[in-house]
Amino acid sequence: MEPLVRASLTLRTLLRRAHGSLLACGLAAFVVYGGAAGAPRVAQGIAVAVWAFLLASRVARKVRASEDAPLLVDVEIGALLSVALEAILVRYDGGLSGPYSPALYVLVALVAAFARPAAGIVVVTFLLGLEAALRLVTLDDADMNGFATHACFVGAFGLLNLALLRAEVARIRATARARVEAQLVRLKEDARSYRLLGAGEANDRDEVRSDRLARASVEEIHQSVHYALDLLRRSLDLHTAVLLWLNDAGTHLRISELSSASDEIHDAPFALGDGVLGAVLMQRAPASLRGLKPSYKVPYYAGPCPVRALAAIPVLEGETLRGVLALDRVEDRPFSPHEEEIAAQAARFCLRAIQNERVFLQLERAKVEQGKLYRAAQALGAALSEKDVVEAGVRAAREIASFDLAAVTVYEDAARSHEVVAARSAAGEIDDLVGVRFSHNAGLVSMVVQNRCPLPYRGEYEAGRQIVLSKRLPWPTHPSLLVLPLLMHERALGTLILGAKRRHAFGDAVRPTLEVLASHLAVSLSNARMVAKLETMATTDGLTGLLNKRAMLDAAKQKIAASARFGRELSVLVVDIDFFKKVNDTHGHDVGDLVIRGLGELLKRQKRATDVVARFGGEEFVVLCEQTDEKGAMLLAERIREELGKTSFRTTSATLGVTCSIGVSTFPQAGADWDTLFKAADEALYVSKRSGRDRCTAWRPQRKAASGVRR
């Protein structure tokens, strides 16, 4: 039954997707078997209606498609057009070799132009197959030589048209791409010359957005400057008003913007002292020239000098030369002082437009950086554990700068040692460094902690001369490296290490923001350590390092609930030191603390990884053993008792030995909750005490604890 259902679903899907192709083949069969010439008019009308509906629906689907239409749509459109053209030729031209048969070449050209290559091949194959069927069945023409020649021409025509069209499209796209790239390069050079981008700056992962902002600022500058120059040219009756701007290297001038009536403008950059403008640039003072001759060289004109008067005003930003505003006239009429003052004001306007866009771009970048730091502060504030803080810090750093590896180290001042607490790298080169410790040395990490400032200088790593962690711990030779100190009240908690394969990855654009992030990371790391310390103090006994009573009660509830759910046994051991009060009274509380710590260490050694050990109060300890029956718990209790009996504690005057008594109870026989279980183990402990001490006793239902006080 299942294969039948699957076949039915497959057939239904095929019919839904390919019904247009099937109908096109049906129309082709109708034409082959005389439908174009000898069928009744009603049948022909129905065929034409079906054909028109199919073609209209396929064309509409192709037009509505936001991307390339499905291949099947192109094939169906080509097949329907082929059927219509062949039917028209058979009906009105009497065959396929008449005067209108070259229309087939037009159809092939259309298909090759507007359909994808694969669809074009399928349509040409369908067209030739339909023509062969018409010749054999409808026209009774068995001469295949003529059909073969015709088929070769159709195929060659389609392939040539496809190849030429695709080649032309590729050429146009390449030309357009080259123009766009050249324009982008020009805009970026203008941005650098206007100091909207730093010279040689290596942008981070926000390079696209930064470039987009810079391009928008350059366009705004060009519009403002062009407005001023055009107004200046029209009001002072000038031939050309041009703003020449110094390049980023300070060696060449190029046209930044101009308004001119001349078509002979030379747009290429020219040397700083080239032509009649050299004196203006050297003296940095306005100059007005008249009586210019065609042999004089005005650098922004391609041919002979077409003007007779020229004024040049240097554009100064403070004491720094930024460019020149040049005005010229065809008439030999000198510039008046009033006109020179107007030109100087126009030069100041152009400079202010550039400065305003520079400030705007800096504000936009500052807003973006503040947003990154705000998100980083939120993520770091939400992280409570040291691991979460480190991960949040690395994620925030990746949003600020692009890097290939990152690591975080912490510094222990008392031991003068460093530990790698996190390491991430794209290829896993440093992932195995997590947990590695190294002593304070002459490496970059140690120097950063000692001097509390980022290293290396300019973020450039010299693998042959610099050590990152220590000599025994190799570091990838990426050219960009930045080690940032994690400072908390001028105290170095550790370092944040970033490395990148791209050169100049940690330039001035990202370095200050990374330093601020490092300070946030240091505060969050300190807070996480404090939280961890508080949690430890709240759950751990300060003398033994074991769990305290509150933590043990929480763990006991969880383990009893798990044992009840999965039907497993669980045992409780209550361990008490015999005559502990006598130890304190005889040897002092320092020796008593030594004995308690010794028993705590012994219990740590004897327990399994899944067992829980706690100091329950005074000299009493509790061991909680998962999946342990009474027999197994008694074996563990005997090992603890025997091991403690063999242990000697050195005091200032003598060697001390102690014993212990242990009570054991097992879930669920001794109780279904913690209070009942603990009471049963405590009753068994009383029995051990009253029976002579230094022994282990398991709880029994009929056993009652004797009265008395334990000591």
C-alpha positions in Angstrom: 0.0 0.0 0.0 2.8 2.4 0.9 4.5 2.2 -2.6 1.2 2.9 -4.2 0.6 6.0 -2.1 4.1 7.2 -2.7 3.8 6.7 -6.5 0.4 8.5 -6.4 2.0 11.5 -4.6 5.0 11.5 -7.0 2.6 11.5 -10.0 0.6 14.3 -8.5 3.7 16.4 -7.9 4.9 15.8 -11.4 1.6 16.8 -12.9 1.4 20.0 -10.8 4.9 21.1 -11.8 5.1 19.9 -15.4 1.5 20.3 -16.6 2.6 23.2 -18.8 5.2 21.2 -20.5 2.8 18.3 -21.0 0.2 20.7 -22.5 2.9 22.2 -24.8 3.7 18.7 -26.0 0.0 18.0 -26.5 -0.3 21.1 -28.7 2.8 20.0 -30.6 1.1 16.7 -31.3 -2.1 18.4 -32.4 -0.1 20.5 -34.9 1.9 17.4 -36.2 -1.3 15.4 -36.8 -2.9 18.1 -39.0 -4.4 20.4 -36.4 -2.9 23.5 -38.0 -4.5 23.0 -41.4 -7.1 20.3 -41.5 -8.7 20.3 -38.0 -12.2 21.8 -37.4 -12.3 25.5 -36.5 -13.7 24.7 -33.1 -10.7 22.4 -32.3 -8.3 25.0 -33.6 -10.0 27.7 -31.5 -9.7 25.6 -28.4 -6.0 24.9 -29.1 -5.3 28.6 -29.7 -7.1 29.5 -26.4 -5.1 26.9 -24.4 -1.9 28.1 -26.1 -2.6 31.8 -25.3 -3.5 31.0 -21.6 -0.4 29.0 -21.1 1.9 31.6 -22.7 0.3 34.5 -20.8 0.6 32.6 -17.4 4.3 31.7 -18.1 5.3 35.2 -19.2 3.5 36.7 -16.1 5.4 34.3 -13.9 8.7 35.2 -15.5 8.0 38.9 -15.1 6.9 38.6 -11.4 10.0 36.6 -10.5 12.4 38.8 -8.3 15.4 36.7 -9.4 15.9 34.3 -12.4 12.7 32.5 -13.3 12.7 28.7 -12.9 14.3 26.8 -15.8 11.1 25.1 -16.6 9.3 28.4 -17.2 11.9 29.4 -19.8 11.6 26.0 -21.5 7.8 26.2 -21.6 7.8 29.7 -23.1 10.3 28.6 -25.8 8.3 25.4 -26.5 5.0 27.3 -26.9 6.5 29.9 -29.2 8.0 27.1 -31.3 4.7 25.3 -31.6 3.0 28.6 -32.7 5.6 29.4 -35.2 5.7 26.0 -36.8 1.9 26.0 -36.9 1.8 29.4 -38.7 4.4 28.2 -41.2 2.5 25.0 -42.0 -0.8 26.8 -42.4 0.1 30.0 -44.2 3.5 29.1 -45.9 2.5 25.6 -47.0 5.6 24.0 -45.4 8.9 24.6 -43.5 11.1 25.7 -46.5 9.0 28.7 -47.7 9.9 32.4 -47.8 9.0 32.9 -44.1 11.0 30.0 -42.7 13.9 32.3 -41.6 11.5 33.3 -38.8 12.8 30.2 -37.0 16.2 31.9 -36.8 14.6 34.9 -35.2 12.9 32.6 -32.6 16.2 31.0 -31.8 17.8 34.4 -31.4 15.1 35.5 -28.9 15.5 32.3 -26.9 19.3 32.6 -26.8 19.0 36.2 -25.7 16.4 36.0 -22.9 16.6 32.4 -21.7 19.4 30.7 -19.8 21.8 28.5 -21.8 20.4 25.2 -20.6 16.8 26.3 -21.4 18.0 27.5 -24.9 19.5 24.1 -25.6 16.3 22.3 -24.6 14.1 24.7 -26.7 16.3 24.3 -29.8 16.2 20.5 -29.4 12.4 20.7 -29.0 12.1 22.9 -32.1 14.2 20.6 -34.3 12.3 17.5 -33.0 9.0 19.2 -33.8 10.2 20.2 -37.3 11.4 16.6 -38.0 8.0 15.3 -36.9 6.1 17.8 -39.1 8.3 16.8 -42.2 7.7 13.1 -41.7 4.1 13.0 -40.5 2.3 16.2 -41.7 4.2 17.1 -44.9 5.3 13.6 -45.9 8.8 14.9 -46.7 11.3 12.1 -46.3 14.3 14.2 -47.5 16.4 14.4 -44.4 19.3 16.1 -46.1 17.5 19.4 -46.2 16.4 19.0 -42.6 20.0 18.2 -41.5 21.3 21.3 -43.2 18.5 23.4 -41.8 19.2 22.0 -38.3 22.9 22.8 -38.5 22.1 26.4 -39.4 19.6 26.7 -36.5 22.1 25.2 -34.0 25.0 27.3 -35.3 22.9 30.5 -35.3 21.7 29.8 -31.7 25.2 29.1 -30.4 26.8 32.1 -32.1 24.1 34.4 -30.9 24.4 33.0 -27.4 28.2 33.3 -27.4 28.3 36.8 -28.8 25.5 38.0 -26.5 27.1 36.5 -23.4 30.5 37.9 -24.3 29.1 41.4 -24.8 27.2 41.2 -21.5 30.4 40.1 -19.8 32.4 43.0 -21.4 29.8 45.5 -20.3 29.7 44.2 -16.8 33.5 44.2 -16.6 33.7 47.8 -17.8 31.0 48.9 -15.4 32.7 47.1 -12.5 36.1 48.7 -13.4 34.4 52.2 -13.5 32.7 51.6 -10.2 36.0 50.4 -8.6 37.9 53.4 -10.0 35.2 55.7 -8.7 35.4 54.1 -5.3 39.2 54.4 -5.3 38.9 58.0 -6.2 36.4 58.7 -3.4 38.6 56.9 -0.9 41.6 58.9 -2.0 39.6 62.1 -1.6 38.5 60.9 1.8 42.1 60.4 2.8 43.2 63.8 1.4 40.3 65.5 3.4 41.5 63.5 6.4 38.2 61.7 6.7 40.3 58.4 6.8 43.7 58.0 8.4 46.6 57.4 6.0 47.5 53.8 6.0 44.7 52.9 8.3 43.7 49.3 8.5 40.0 49.2 9.0 38.3 46.6 11.2 35.2 44.5 10.5 33.2 47.8 10.2 35.2 48.8 7.1 32.2 48.7 4.8 30.2 51.0 7.0 33.2 53.3 7.6 33.8 53.6 3.9 30.1 54.2 3.2 30.2 57.1 5.7 33.4 58.5 4.2 31.9 58.3 0.7 28.8 60.1 1.8 30.9 62.8 3.4 33.0 63.2 0.2 29.8 63.6 -1.8 28.6 66.2 0.6 31.9 68.1 0.3 31.8 68.0 -3.5 28.3 69.4 -3.6 29.1 72.2 -1.2 32.3 73.1 -2.9 30.8 72.9 -6.4 28.0 75.2 -5.3 30.5 77.8 -4.0 32.7 77.5 -7.2 29.8 77.8 -9.5 28.5 80.8 -7.7 31.9 82.4 -7.7 32.4 81.7 -11.5 29.1 83.3 -12.4 29.3 86.3 -10.1 33.0 87.2 -11.1 32.6 86.4 -14.8 35.3 83.7 -14.6 36.4 81.1 -17.2 37.2 78.5 -14.5 37.0 78.3 -10.7 38.8 75.2 -9.4 39.7 73.9 -6.0 43.0 72.0 -6.1 43.7 69.7 -3.1 47.0 68.3 -1.8 47.2 64.5 -1.7 47.8 62.6 1.4 51.5 62.3 0.8 51.8 66.1 0.2 53.6 65.7 -3.2 50.9 66.3 -5.8 47.8 68.4 -6.4 44.6 67.2 -8.1 41.3 68.7 -8.9 38.9 68.4 -6.0 36.0 70.2 -7.7 35.6 72.8 -10.4 33.2 74.9 -12.4 34.4 75.7 -15.9 33.4 76.8 -19.3 36.3 74.9 -20.8 36.4 71.4 -22.2 40.2 71.2 -22.1 40.5 70.3 -18.4 43.5 68.1 -17.4 42.2 65.9 -14.5 45.4 64.0 -13.8 47.4 64.9 -10.6 50.4 67.2 -11.1 53.5 67.9 -9.0 53.4 70.4 -6.3 55.6 73.0 -7.9 54.4 72.5 -11.5 53.4 75.5 -13.6 52.4 79.0 -12.6 51.0 77.8 -9.3 54.3 76.8 -7.9 55.1 80.3 -6.6 51.8 80.4 -4.7 52.5 77.1 -3.1 56.0 78.0 -2.1 55.1 81.4 -0.6 51.8 80.3 0.8 50.3 83.7 0.0 47.6 84.9 -2.5 48.9 85.8 -6.0 47.3 87.5 -8.9 48.7 87.1 -12.4 47.8 88.9 -15.7 49.2 88.9 -19.2 49.5 85.1 -19.4 50.6 83.7 -22.7 49.6 80.5 -24.5 53.1 79.1 -23.8 52.6 79.4 -20.0 51.7 76.2 -18.2 48.5 76.2 -16.2 48.6 72.6 -14.8 44.8 72.0 -14.8 44.5 72.7 -18.6 45.4 70.0 -21.1 46.6 72.3 -24.0 48.0 75.8 -24.4 47.0 78.3 -21.7 43.6 79.6 -22.7 43.4 82.4 -20.1 45.1 85.7 -19.6 44.4 86.5 -15.9 44.7 84.1 -12.9 44.3 84.5 -9.2 45.4 81.8 -6.7 44.5 81.7 -3.0 46.2 79.1 -0.8 43.9 77.1 1.5 45.5 76.9 4.9 44.4 74.9 7.9 46.3 76.6 10.7 49.9 76.6 9.4 49.4 73.6 7.1 48.8 74.0 3.4 45.8 71.9 2.2 45.2 73.2 -1.3 44.8 76.1 -3.7 41.7 77.9 -5.0 42.4 79.0 -8.6 40.3 81.5 -10.6 41.0 82.6 -14.2 39.6 84.8 -17.0 39.9 84.7 -20.7 40.1 88.5 -20.8 43.3 90.2 -19.6 41.5 91.9 -16.8 43.2 91.8 -13.4 41.4 90.8 -10.2 40.5 93.6 -7.9 41.2 93.5 -4.1 37.4 93.1 -3.6 37.3 90.1 -5.9 40.3 88.6 -4.2 38.6 89.0 -0.8 35.5 87.3 -2.2 37.7 84.4 -3.4 39.4 84.2 0.0 36.0 83.9 1.7 35.1 81.2 -0.8 38.3 79.3 0.1 37.4 79.6 3.8 33.9 78.3 3.0 35.3 75.3 1.2 37.7 74.5 4.1 34.8 74.8 6.6 32.7 72.4 4.6 35.5 69.9 4.7 36.1 70.5 8.5 32.4 70.1 9.2 32.2 66.8 7.4 35.3 65.7 9.3 33.7 66.5 12.6 30.5 64.8 11.5 32.3 61.6 10.6 34.2 61.6 13.8 30.9 62.0 15.8 29.4 59.1 13.8 32.4 56.9 14.5 32.3 57.9 18.2 28.6 57.0 18.3 29.4 53.6 16.8 32.2 53.0 19.2 30.1 54.1 22.2 27.4 51.6 21.1 29.9 48.8 21.0 31.2 49.7 24.4 27.7 50.0 25.8 26.8 46.5 24.5 30.1 45.2 25.8 29.4 46.7 29.3 25.9 45.1 29.3 27.3 41.6 28.3 30.1 41.9 30.9 27.7 43.1 33.6 25.4 40.1 33.0 28.3 37.6 33.3 28.8 36.3 36.8 31.4 33.5 36.4 35.0 34.1 35.3 34.4 31.9 32.3 31.4 33.9 31.2 33.2 37.2 31.7 36.1 36.1 29.5 33.8 34.8 26.7 31.8 38.1 26.8 35.0 40.1 26.7 36.4 38.2 23.6 33.0 38.6 21.8 33.0 42.3 22.5 36.6 42.7 21.3 35.7 40.9 18.1 33.0 43.5 17.5 35.5 46.2 17.8 38.5 44.7 15.9 39.0 41.9 13.5 41.5 39.3 14.8 42.3 35.6 14.4 43.2 34.6 17.9 42.6 35.8 21.5 43.7 34.8 24.9 43.2 36.0 28.5 45.8 35.5 31.2 45.5 36.2 35.0 48.3 37.2 37.3 48.9 35.9 40.8 50.9 38.5 42.6 51.9 36.4 45.6 53.3 33.6 43.4 54.5 35.9 40.6 53.0 33.6 38.0 50.6 33.8 35.1 47.9 31.4 34.0 46.1 31.2 30.6 42.4 31.0 31.5 41.0 31.3 27.9 42.4 30.8 24.4 40.6 31.0 21.1 42.0 30.7 17.6 40.6 30.0 14.1 43.0 27.1 13.4 43.4 25.9 17.0 47.0 27.0 17.4 46.7 28.2 21.0 43.6 26.3 22.2 45.7 23.8 24.2 47.3 26.6 26.2 44.3 26.9 28.6 45.4 26.1 32.1 49.1 26.5 31.4 51.1 28.4 34.0 54.3 30.3 33.5 56.4 32.4 35.8 57.0 36.2 35.6 59.7 36.8 32.9 60.8 39.2 30.2 58.0 38.3 27.8 55.4 40.8 26.6 52.6 39.5 29.0 54.9 40.0 32.0 56.1 43.4 30.8 52.5 44.6 30.2 51.5 43.5 33.8 54.6 45.1 35.2 54.4 48.4 33.3 50.6 48.5 33.0 50.6 49.7 29.4 49.8 47.9 26.0 52.6 46.3 24.1 54.1 45.9 21.5 54.4 49.4 20.0 52.0 50.1 17.2 50.7 46.5 17.5 53.4 45.0 15.3 54.8 41.6 16.4 58.4 40.7 15.7 58.5 36.9 16.3 62.3 36.7 16.1 62.9 39.3 18.9 59.8 39.2 21.1 58.4 36.6 23.5 54.7 36.6 24.2 54.2 34.1 27.1 57.5 32.4 27.8 60.3 30.8 25.8 58.9 27.3 26.3 55.4 28.3 25.1 55.5 29.1 21.4 53.2 31.7 19.9 51.9 32.0 16.3 53.9 34.4 14.2 51.0 36.6 13.1 52.3 40.1 12.2 49.7 41.9 14.3 49.7 41.5 18.1 48.3 43.5 21.0 48.7 42.7 24.7 46.4 44.9 26.8 46.6 45.1 30.6 43.5 44.3 32.7 43.8 47.1 35.3 41.7 47.4 38.5 42.7 50.4 40.6 46.1 50.5 38.9 46.6 46.8 39.8 47.1 44.4 36.9 44.8 41.4 37.2 46.1 39.9 33.9 46.1 40.6 30.2 44.0 40.4 27.0 46.0 39.1 24.0 44.8 39.6 20.5 46.6 38.5 17.3 45.7 38.9 13.6 47.2 37.7 10.3 46.4 41.0 8.7 49.0 43.7 9.2 48.1 46.9 11.0 45.0 45.3 12.5 45.3 47.2 15.8 45.9 50.8 14.6 44.8 54.0 16.2 41.3 53.5 14.9 40.6 50.6 17.3 43.3 50.7 19.9 41.7 53.3 22.3 38.4 51.5 22.2 40.1 48.1 23.0 41.9 49.7 25.9 38.5 50.9 27.3 37.1 47.5 26.8 40.1 46.0 28.7 39.3 48.2 31.7 35.7 47.0 31.6 36.8 43.4 31.4 39.1 43.9 34.4 36.3 45.2 36.5 34.0 42.4 35.5 36.7 39.8 36.1 37.3 41.2 39.6 33.6 41.1 40.3 33.3 37.5 39.1 36.2 36.5 41.4 34.5 38.2 44.3 31.2 36.4 43.5 33.1 33.1 43.3 34.8 33.8 46.6 31.5 34.7 48.3 29.9 31.5 46.9 32.8 29.5 48.2 32.6 31.1 51.6 28.8 30.5 51.7 29.1 26.8 50.8 32.5 25.7 52.1 33.9 25.1 55.5 36.8 27.5 56.1 38.9 25.0 58.1 38.7 21.9 56.0 37.6 23.1 52.5 34.7 20.7 52.6 31.1 21.6 52.1 29.4 23.2 55.1 26.1 22.2 56.7 23.9 24.4 54.4 25.5 23.2 51.2 25.3 19.6 52.4 21.5 19.9 53.1 21.0 21.3 49.6 23.0 18.4 48.0 21.2 15.8 50.2 17.8 16.9 49.0 18.8 16.7 45.4 20.5 13.3 45.7 17.6 11.8 47.7 15.1 13.1 45.1 17.2 11.5 42.3 17.5 8.2 44.2 13.7 8.1 44.7 13.0 8.9 41.1 15.4 6.2 39.7 14.9 3.6 42.4 18.5 3.7 43.6 20.0 3.2 47.1 21.8 5.9 48.9 23.8 5.7 52.1 24.6 8.3 54.8 27.7 8.1 57.0 28.0 10.3 60.1 31.6 10.3 61.4 32.5 11.7 64.8 36.0 11.9 66.4 36.2 10.1 69.7 37.0 12.1 72.9 37.6 15.3 70.8 36.9 17.5 73.8 39.8 15.8 75.6 42.1 16.6 72.6 41.2 20.3 72.8 41.5 20.4 76.6 44.8 18.6 76.7 46.6 19.8 73.6 44.8 23.1 72.8 42.5 24.1 70.0 45.3 24.5 67.4 46.0 20.7 67.7 42.2 20.1 67.6 42.0 22.1 64.3 44.9 20.0 63.0 43.0 16.8 63.7 39.9 18.1 62.1 41.8 19.1 59.0 43.5 15.7 58.9 40.2 13.9 59.0 38.8 16.1 56.3 41.8 15.3 54.0 41.3 11.6 54.8 37.6 11.7 53.8 38.5 13.6 50.5 40.9 10.7 49.7 38.5 7.9 50.5 35.4 9.3 48.8 34.4 8.7 45.2 33.9 11.4 42.7 30.1 11.2 43.0 30.2 11.2 46.9 29.6 14.3 48.9 31.6 15.1 52.1 30.8 17.9 54.5 31.8 19.1 57.9 28.5 19.1 59.7 29.6 20.9 62.8 32.4 20.7 65.4 34.1 17.3 65.1 31.2 15.7 63.1 31.4 14.9 59.4 28.8 13.6 57.0 29.5 11.5 53.8 26.7 11.0 51.3 27.2 8.0 48.9 25.2 7.6 45.8 24.1 4.2 44.5 25.6 2.5 47.6 23.8 -0.1 49.7 24.4 -0.9 53.4 27.2 -3.3 52.7 29.2 -0.9 50.5 28.7 1.9 53.0 30.0 -0.3 55.8 33.1 -1.2 53.8 33.8 2.6 53.2 33.2 3.3 56.9 35.6 0.6 58.0 38.3 2.0 55.6 37.8 5.5 57.1 38.0 4.2 60.7 41.1 2.1 60.0 42.9 4.8 58.1 42.3 7.4 60.8 43.5 4.9 63.4 46.8 4.6 61.5 47.3 8.4 61.2 49.6 10.2 63.5 49.3 14.0 64.2 52.5 15.8 65.2 52.2 18.3 68.0 54.9 20.4 69.6 55.4 18.0 72.4 54.4 14.5 71.1 52.7 12.5 68.4 48.9 12.2 68.8 46.6 9.5 67.5 42.8 9.6 67.5 39.9 7.3 66.6 36.4 7.8 65.3 33.0 6.3 65.5 30.7 6.0 62.5 26.9 5.5 62.1 25.5 4.3 58.7 21.9 4.5 57.4 20.6 3.6 53.9 17.8 5.0 51.7 15.0 3.9 51.5 15.1 1.3 54.3 16.1 3.8 57.0 13.9 6.7 55.7 12.5 8.5 52.7 13.7 12.0 53.5 16.8 13.6 54.8 15.7 14.2 58.4 14.7 10.6 58.8 17.9 9.3 57.2 20.2 11.6 59.3 18.3 10.7 62.5 18.8 7.0 61.7 22.6 7.4 61.0 22.8 9.5 64.2 21.2 6.7 66.2 23.6 4.2 64.8 26.5 6.6 65.7 25.1 6.7 69.3 25.2 2.9 69.3 28.9 3.0 68.2 29.7 5.5 71.0 27.9 3.5 73.7 29.4 0.2 72.5 33.0 1.4 73.2 33.8 3.8 70.3 36.2 3.2 67.4 33.7 1.2 65.5 31.1 1.4 62.7 27.4 0.6 63.2 24.6 0.3 60.6 21.1 1.3 61.5 18.5 -1.4 62.3 14.8 -0.9 62.8 14.8 -2.5 66.3 17.9 -0.7 67.5 17.4 2.2 69.8 20.0 4.7 70.7 21.1 4.7 74.3 20.8 7.9 76.2 23.9 9.9 77.0 26.1 12.7 75.6 28.8 12.0 73.0 32.3 13.2 73.6 
